[in-house]
Structures are given as structure tokens and as C-alpha cells.
Amino acid sequence: MKGGIQNIEIRGDRMVLNNTLQLPKADPKLACQLLDQAISKHQVLMLILGEEHKQIVEWADQLCNKTQTGDTNMRRVVWVLDPDATQLEEKITSILGGASPAVAVLNLYGNFACQLPEDGETVADIDPIQLETAFLKGHG
Amino acid sequence: MRNLLLILLSAVVLIGATRANAEVLNHINFLPSSAPPVFGNDQRLAELEIDSSLAIQWDHPAFLADLARRLGYSSKEESLVPRIEELKKQISQVVELQRLLIMTKKTSLELNHARALGKTDLKALNGQFLAANKALSDAGVPLLTGLRQKYKVSDPALYQKLSMAILANDYQPIGNVLEEEAVRLGALLADRITVQGKVEILITATLISSDGSSRPVHLDGYDSYDVGGPVPFNRFQVTTDERTAKEVAAAESMADLVKKAQSGALREEAEKALKELNSTVKDLRQTLETDVLSANIDQLVASLTTAGESNLSPLITGALEVRQLLRRVADSPALPETTDANRLLALADNIQEIVNHLDALASVAPSQIEKLLADVDNELKKRPGLVREDLMLALKHSLEKLKKSTPAVEAIRADAKSVLASLGILNGVEAAIDQSLQKPRTLLTNSNLDTRLDLQTIPGERHSGDRLNIQVTVSRNQTVIDSGRKSFRLEAYGPFVETRGALLFVNSRDNLPGGQDFEPAPGLSFNLHYGWENSPFWNHIIRPGVGISLAMLDFDDQKSLEIGIGGNITLINDIFWLGYGYNLQAKVDYFYVGINPLVVGRLFSQSTGIGKGWQ
């Protein structure tokens, strides 16, 4: 199950994601379990909240390749397709302290590191440089 | 002693001048093929493996930025300078970030490997892993934030490129984008700099041998010196090479020369050579009829000035320029005809000055006179009678003479070199006389100033301890605006055998008829040395050697041929020898001390101005 979820290929959009955990929409309980598992693995996690952020997910997935070493990776993307699902929303709120950004980064200890978009900017302003900066904040 | 002090003082002044003006070297990377240059205890002198090649690569954008700032260009150029400098700073930060990324991945691998092996005490590895992550974050966040703030709005096209580059598997593409931008701005700056005056860059390389001689070394694109086939350093040289032959010859003639110097005969020979050179220079002046030409030019200037028309002033200026060339030749210093030590020290400068002036007369004056005559001809069509016809004919005659003067000037060059060689002093002058083979590069948009040299293709011998000097000169409109010199010492690492010649002072252990105490004799030795990396004190100060020597002896008046064979140690760069041997014909033991005649001779000639045949 884990492998099938990690390696996502959306053929219609030609989207191949090797470093992304896509949380299932249909099963919020399972989604919560998978998120807990991801947080416990001491990786820098980038949570992307919302099905509409495909481009951001694709960029973030590519940025994870920088820290690939053998079979392991220091970074991972978690794509929350339905962040408003009741159980997931509670979970995310507890992690992010009430904020509901498009992107949030958790550091190696699972603690909140930063979020995007930054103050005064919109989701449309998010770009690969900013995403890499966010990942790097998670390493610190 | 006074002369020695003068030499030392001059050296201090020269070194000081070189250091003060060597900023150009900050923009050049010297990259040997084998390993990075090793800096010994003397930080100014880098070691260079004797078989390696050396790439000389310019940091072009930084050099241009520095050049523009120092030349005091206008605000247009000044706005490019900080941009280029900022890009260079960002590039170096990206390089550091790339290094930190690799370190982070390395610590991650080590941690995972330890976990896979079931190790339980991972505290140290985990600490290293976290520290590496923090260092990566600390370096990357400000850099990327800065790039976004700087370029997202001000240069969207560049920012778009950076955004695509960051998606790669490491940070190198980001550095490449910044480098491309620095090169683009550098080209723009080069365009603007060269509009205001031709900037030329000359790099020359000279190999200074341990026997004091120097040779120019070919640098691709900067000169037309010959190169040889690649010849690796001969680690076990048991045949005599040129240096050894020189040393043996010097040892043979040293005793005679000392006697000559004591009797005054050497002084007479030196003075005769100087008189001959003076006479040759005088003959050339007469052949070129510089006095006649000078008088004709004066008449031309007088005719043009008398006409009093403003449109003739360029013609007058042109004529005066030719007059100036002639005057320089006429005013060249007379060479001293005595071997007074102080005058001999200035001899090289004087000869170089004369050769330079003659050279300018032969190469520049014909085209200037040709142009002058064509211009005067044009004016004559408008104003017949402006200049007398016989004057024009005389000038044309002189022009033809000058056009044919190149071989005569070449002959003077050869004579000058030969006189200097016969006096045995001042090797650097040869290089100055040969400078016409050097080709400065003009700074152009995107011009590549990089070059390289391969030590194995330098024609002739090279030895451990030889010095390679790289001289960089930047000039604008033929005025030097910066120069600097980088020196390398050639090093042979590991064991190697050299043949060396020496003047041995041999003392027989038995009293033979006609034998003398410490009799001078030429000797030849095969010395084993060992070179260590980064050990200049060992390699070039102590430089111990162990060897087998052969000596031509004369212990016994009854024997016509006496050959000695012995063992010796050498110290202080093979200057001092100490050994013990056996005379094969006289059948007696001997011990000896020895000196390197070239080094001792050079020291003597520098302090006295006399040294014929010793170098």
C-alpha cells in the first residue's frame, strides 16, 4: 500500500511523483495514520494542502531529489488532497497551530518550520526558489 | 661590498614595486595538472611538479570589474561593476552550498549505514547529521532569499532561469546560471572599456635555471616561442647535460680566469668588447644616415611651419614624431668603455635602450615617413612649392634606406647579445631583446585570455629547483596600468640522480713529488637526491646529495693521465662538496672539498662586474 501511494503517476497530466505521499481523499482515517507515520520518520516534510496545487507538488517532488541518498531521502512531500476532511483538519490544525496555508514545512523533529505563501503574497507567487528555501528552513 | 648593497637595495625596490601593483593576479587562477600548487614555508613561491602542465585561467568578469573601477569609468560602467561583483559573491556562495549539500548527504549515508549494521550508539553520527543539516540551512536560506529579493522583480528573465535551475538534483545549475550572467555583463563591460582605449594583456613565462640562465617559455596565444616534443624529467640522469658541461667547463677555466683577473688581462678583454659594440652601434647610425634624415625632417618642419596654415599642423606633428624617433637614437647613451663595476651594472639597461630605439626606428619610422610623404604629396598638389622638390627626394631616399634597415638592426641585436654573453653578465637582457616575439592580447568582448603551458614541452633541460616566473602586464594605450608576477619552483618528488660539475680542491694522503696541498681539479659527480613535497628548506636550502665522483688529477708529475674516483656528499644546493677517493694511476687515496663554480662565479661577478666564462 505504501509503495503504491508514494509513486504516483497521473497519466493525464504526465505527472510522475517519486517522493510524494498522496493522502487518500476517500479515507480520512487512513490519511491521518499515514500522516502520523510520515511525521515519525525524521524527514523534512512539505505538506501541500489542497488538490488544486498540482504544480507546486510537482516542483516540490523534484526538489526532494536533491537529498536522495541510495534508498532513503531526507525530504518528502505529503500532498493532502482534502485538507477540510474533518479528522484531517483537526490533525493539521494541531500541527500547524491553526494556520491553513497552501504549503507548510515540518522539520526533522516533526515541528512546524515555515509556511507559504509568505505575508503579502498569494499562492500564485510561490515558485521553486521559494519552495527550496522552505525545504532548507526545515533542515535547520 | 658597496655594489652588493646596491644590488640588494634595487632588489628590495623592485620587489616592493611588484607587490604594490599586482592586483591583476587576484583575478587569475593557476591550475597545475597534477595537484594544486603546494605553497611551502615561503608563501610567495609555489611548488610545481616538474612534469606537470599549468593552466592559467582568468576570472574574466571580476578582472573587468576591477579594471573598470580602477580606470575610473563613468556611471554606466560603474553600475555593471557592483552587479558583476555581487554575482561573483553569489557564485562562491552557491559553490559552498553545493559542498554543504554533499556533506549533508554523506552524513545521512553514514547514519543509515550504521543503522543497517545494527549499531546502537548513533549519538555521534546523529550529531554530525544534524549539524550538517543546520549548516546547509544556515547557508542556503539567506542565499536563496537574497536571490529572490534581488532578481524576481528587477530581472524576471534571470529569475525564471534560476527557478528552473533550482529544480535540478543539486545546486550546480544555479551557479551556472549566475556564471553565465556574470560573463554576459562582463562582455558588456569589456565593450565599454575598450571603446575608451585599447586594453592589452600580455603574459610571459620565463624559466630561470639554477645555473642563472633564463629561457622564455611558450604560452598559447601570447607568443611564438618554440615548443619541443613532450619530454618527461629524467629521474636517473647519468649522462652530462648542458648545465653539467657548463659547470665542468667553468671549473676548468676558473683558475685561469682568476689569474687573468689578478693580472688585469680580463679587464682589457672586457673593455675591448665594449669598444667593439660602441663601434657597431655608431656604424649603424651612419648606415641609416640618421643625421642626414634628421636634418631633412627639420627642413620639412620649417617649410610647413613657414606656410603657416592650420590644416598643415597634423603634418608638422607627424614630422616631429619621426624627428623624436631619430633624436632618441642619436641621444642613446654611450656605452662605458671601462669595466668599472658600477658602469657595468648599468650596461644592460643602456644596451636595451639602444636596441629598443633602433628597433623603433626600423619598424615604426618607415610607415610614419611613408604616411608623411603621402600627406605632403597631397598638399603639394594643392599648393605647389610648399616643400622643395629636392627635400622630398632626399626624404624618399632616406625612407628606402630605413626600409632596408631591418637586417642591420637584427645584426645589432645579435652583436649586443653576443657582447653581453661574452661579458657573462645580466641574462635578463636577452629576454628583453627577444620581446618582439611576444604578442599581447587585446581585450575584446568575450575574448578568452586563458592560456596554458606544459613543462614537458619546454625545449632544453629543466632541473629540480628551476624557477618559473609568470609575468602578467595590463596596459592601456601602451601605458602599463598593472602588472604582477607569480613564481613557481619546479620540484622533482622522490629520488632522482643528477650529474653535476664541480671545482674540487684535492688533497693527497701521501706526499708525492710535485704534489700540492688542495690542488684545484675539475670533477664530475652523479648525485642522488630525494625531493619531498612542501619541504623547501630540505629541497633547496639543505638539499643533501650522495654521489660518486670522477676527477682529473695531477698528483704525480711522472704520469700523464690520472683519474680519481670517489664518493661524496653535497650540501646547500650542491654548492659544497666533501668526499674521499682513490687515484687509479698514482694509487693513492685523497680527500677533497669542492664548490659549484657557476654559483660561486655568479656571486663573484655580481659583486665585481667581472665574470667572463664562469656562467
Interface residues (C-beta under 8 A of the other chain):
Chain A: W59 Q62 L63 N65 K66 T67 Q68 T69 G70 T72 M74 L108 D127 P128 I129 Q130 E132 T133 L136 K137 G138 H139 G140
Chain B: L101 T104 K105 S108 L109 N112 L130 N133 K134 L136 S137 D138 G140 V141 L144 T145 L147 R148 K152 Y159 L162 S163 M164 I166 L167 N169 D170 Y171
